[in-house]
Structure formats: structure tokens, C-alpha cells
Amino acid sequence: MARRIRILTMMAAAAPLAAALAVLPAAPAQAADGDLSCSATFNLTLDPPLRAGGGANVSISGDLSDCTSSNGQHAALAAGKLKATGAATATAGGFNPCGLLVTAKGNGTLAWVSGGNSSFAWRISPDPITGLAFSANVTDGQLNGDAITVSPKSAQPNAGCRTSGLSTLAVTAQVTFA
């Protein structure tokens, strides 16, 4: 009987707190502030055109623009020019227009318009739906140590890539450094 009274007392004491929590709005979720977020356009060139079972040299050029620093630490980095090189291989598969699962890696440099550079190592991994999953890390210079996340908005391969091989890929994306 004493145990039952204690349980009822605890429930009675907790009831106002539970009611208050049910009525109060939940606090908004807060995402961690990243160092920088930019709009980007990239142009990948593969030579020779990449086909299933083959390999190619990759060169990437691109522009980062409209960069914002949500944590305020890198407000001077408003835009930059990207250059990168590497090597790629491919296997057949995926539902992308070229029917390729691409693996690639290399290094590059981002020259910031305001001055300074960021060196980075990049990697492309196969993705059965999009064909490409891109990841990178800043290895030196501005934003050293940041992981780079690329969220593609569109990707346009060269026409006829399923039969003639992937020779170019134009990408628009949102790029985040954190």
C-alpha cells in the first residue's frame, strides 16, 4: 500500500511538468554552423573518354561563387577558382545516362579571389543511382582540415556517353566546407 501511494504521489508531482512540456513549443533544431557554403559550377574532362572497364585522366575546372560564412570566420572568402587533376576507372552499372559506376581520385587547388589558396584531396565513388558520389578534404591553406560536401543540383554528361564514353560532365552544386 505504501508503494502504491508513493507511485501516485510521483505521478501527481510529474503531471504539471508533463502538461507544461505538452503545451510548450519544441525548441527549433539547430544545425552546426559550417565554415563556408558556396554555389558552384564544375566541368570535368576525361581523356580518353571513360568506358566500362577502362581508365582516364581527369581534369576539373570550376568556379565557386556567392560564398557565405555562417559562423563569420571566413567572410572574406566570397568566391574562388578551382583546378584539379586525377585518374578515373569505371565499371558497367548504375541508372545514370552513361551506365557507368565511376571511381576516381586526385588533388586540386582552390584559388580564392580575396587571396590565399586551399589545397584539397578529392575522391569520386560509385553510386548506383547517380553514378557519382563526391567527397573531399582540405589538406592545406585556407580552411585546412575542413571536409568538403558537394550536393549536386544538376549534372550533364556529354551526349552519347553510353556508346562513346564519358568525356565531359558539367555539374552545378552547393558546396559546404565544415
PyMOL commands that set and color helices and strands:
alter all, ss='L'
color gray80, all
select helices_A, chain A and resi 2-23+161-164
alter helices_A, ss='H'
color red, helices_A
select strands_A, chain A and resi 36-50+55-68+80-92+100-112+117-125+133-141+147-157+166-177
alter strands_A, ss='S'
color yellow, strands_A
deselect
rebuild
show_as cartoon
